[in-house]
Amino acid sequence: MKKELREKFPNFINETHKKYDLILGDDVDSAISCSLLKVITNKWNINYFYNFKNFYRHEKTENKTIGVDMAFLKSRCFDNHISKRTKNDEHNPLCANLNIVHNISCENYTSKYSMSTLMLIMSIYDISLPKTTDGKEILLAIDTGFKGFYSDYFRPIHTNWLEELGYTELIDILKQRDMKYFYDLIKKYGLYEKISIDENGCLQSDIKFDAIQPFFDFEIGLPAEQFKLIKKCERANHETYIQLPERERIISLAYTKRNFVSYTYH
């Protein structure tokens, strides 16, 4: 990522020398992103799990938190969602998100950054792409980061985002494959599967981390520690014409379609 773009992100991305507790979300994008941040910093570790309804914690610490692949409205996070209905809406200045940097909202929804939070983090910290073609394909499959390329309308937008990330070599791979190929990869490796917590407080998932581990040169997977419920919240999804709760009550929020919103509140 070019320096002038990186400077538009919140300052916490540079605080790799400080200890932070990472908040893991419920999918593969968040999980591998957390693993990478741990390796990059050697200071940031998963201590919380957030399934977009409740918060769980491994142990109490004095560390501040960073959400990974979640659109918090007030606290630090890396994210790839749209959390503004209009370009003039309030936004979270502590959210590292290309859609915020470029002031993308529901008003210009089709211009949104539509690849993974993992690719965003890799670009921010100047991490090279996986060495193998298989690894690059897995990277594109995460969070359906390939999808926009296969639409005549979205292809220029998708290609522009790859240029901004500094990963234009992925374009050749996208040209050689089709959407079915990537959806088959998603199915093969369980990349759509969710992460959940069992009755013992242990994280579990049908994501095939062991199978995709060889494609990454850092350790991936779920932490083995036990987590305890610390906060119960409410989850809602609906069309945008329905009124939202007061902003102070909303914890995280994403417009998953131009006219549809998903959020967690208390």
N, C-alpha and C positions, 0 to 999 in steps of 0.2 A: 504494500500500500504506500502511495506517495505521501511524503511528509506533510504537504499542505492539506491533504484530506484527513490524515491521522490526527492532526492538531485540532480538528473540529469535534473530536470525541471527548467525553468526560475524562478528567485527569486521572481517575482511579486506574485507568488502563496502564499508566506508567508506574504505579505503586507496587511493582512486582517484588520489591524488597520488604514490603510489609506483610504481616500475617492477615489473611482474610479467610472467613469460612464460606465455602461455596454451597449454594443451594442447588441440589440436583432436581431436575424435573422428571417427567414420566416417560421420556422417549430416548431413542438412540442418539439423536442429535445432542441433547443435553449431556448424556452420559459420556460420549467420546469427547465432547468439548471440555467437560470437567477433567477428564483424564489428561488432556493436552495442557490445560492451564496448570495443573499440578506439576507437570514436567517442566513447563516453561519457567515457573516461578520458584518451585521447591518450597513455597510458603503457603500456597492456597490449597486447602483440602476440603473435601466434601464433609460437611457436618450436619447438613439439613437435607430433608427430602420433602418436596412439595408436589402433590399430585393434583394441583389446581382445585383442591377442595380443602385439604387439611395440611398442616405443617408438622413435620416430625424432626426430632433432633437426636443426634448421637450423644453429645455431652455439652454441658454448659461451659461457655468460654466468654472471654471479654472481647473477642474479635468481632469486627464489623462483618457484614455479609455482602456477598455478590450473588445475585440470581443468574443462572445460566440457561439461556433459551426460555425466557419468560418476561412478559411485558409488565413489570411493576410500574406503578404510577408515581412512587415516591422514593424508592431506594435503588441502590446500584444494581445494574444488571447488564448482561449481554443479550441482545434479542434481534429477531428478524421480522417481527410482526408489524402491522400498522395499528397504532393506538390513538390516532387522531381522526375524528370524523370530518373536520374541515381544517384547512391549512392554518387557520387562526386559532385553533383550539390550544389549550394549555398542553404542554408536554413535560415529560420527566427529564430534566437536565442531567440526571445521573444514569441515563439509559444509553449504552453504546449500541447504536442501531443506525444503519445506513438510511433507513426510511425517515428517521428524525433529522439526520444531517441534511438530507435533500428535501425536507419538508413535504413528504409524501403522505397524503391522507386519503380518505374515501373519495375525495373529489378528483384525484388523479390516480386512482387505485391501480390501474393497469400499468403504471410506471414503476410499481413497487419492486424492491429487492426481493427476489423470490427463491433465493438459494438458502443454504443452511447457515445456522449460527456458527457451526464448526468452520465453514469456509471463511466466514467473516473474521473469526478469531485467528485463523491461520494467516489471513492477510494482514491483520493488525500487527501481529508479531513476526511477520516476514518468515513464515514457515513454508518450506518447499512442499510441493505436491508429492504424493506417494510415488515411489520410484517405478512401480510396475503399472502396466495398463489396467490390470485387475483392480489395483488399489485406487486408481483414478476413477474407475467406473463405480466402485463402492462409494467413493466420496460424492459423486454426482447423484447417486441413488438416494443418499440420506436426505430426508425432507423433500423428496422429489425435486432435487435441484436441477434436473435435466429437462423438466417438463416444458418450460417456456420456449426452449430451442425448437421444438417440433410444431410450433404454430407460426404461420407466415407473419401474423401480426406481431407476436411477441418476440420473434427471433432477434430483431435488431435491439430490442430492449434487453433481452437476455445476454446477448453478446457484449453489449455496452457494460453490463454489470461485471462480466468476466474480465473485461479490460480494466475496469476500476479496481477489481481485486488483484489484478496482476497475474491472472491464471488463464490467459488466452490459449495456452497449449491444450486446454480441455476441449476447445472447439473442434479440433481434428477428431477426437474420440467421439464427440456427439455426432459428427458427420458420418462416422462409420457405423453407428448403431441406430436403433429406432426406439420408440417409446416402449414397445412390448419387451424389448431386451432388458430395459431397466426395471420395468415392473416385475419381470421374472426374477431379477436379482433381489428385489425387495422381498418377494415371496420366498425365495430360496434361503435367504439369511434372516428372515423374520424382522426386517427393518421397520415394519409397521407396528410391531408388537409393543405393548406398553410395559412400563416398570411399575410394579406394585409392591405392597408391603404385607408380609404374612402375619399370622397371629403372634409370632415370636419377635416381631419387630425387624425381621430380616428382609432385605430387598430381593425381589425375584423377577424374572422376565424370561420370555421365550425368544428374545433376541439372541442370535447365535454369535455371541462375542468370541468364543473360541475359534469359530470358523473364519471370522474376518480379522482376527488378531494378526495373522501373517502379512496382511496388507498394510499394516501400520508399524512404524518403527518406535512406537512407545506403547506401554502397557495399557490395555483397555479392559473394561469390565465394570462390575458393580462392587462397591465396598462391602466387606464382610461384616462390618460392625452392626450392632443392633440400634434401632431408632425407636424413640418414644414419642407418642402424640403430645404435642404442646399447644396446638391451636386448631380449633374447629372453625370452618368458615362455610359460606354458602356459595353455590355455583349456579350460574344462569346463562342461558343462550337464547337469543331471540332476535327478531328483526329490529332494525334501528329506529323504526317509528315508535316503538315502545320506550317509555321513559326509563332512564337509568337511575339507580340510587345516587345519592349525593356523592360527589367525587371523593370526599373524605372517607367514605365507607368502602370504596373500591380498592382492592389490593393489587390485582392485575387485570388487564383488559386488552383484548385484541379483536380487531375487525377482521374476521376470517373470510368474509366476502364484502363486497361494497355495501350491501344493505343488511349485514348480519354481524352480530357482536357476541362474543363469549367473554365472561368475566367472573371473577371471584370477589366476594365482598363479605363484610361482617356487620 
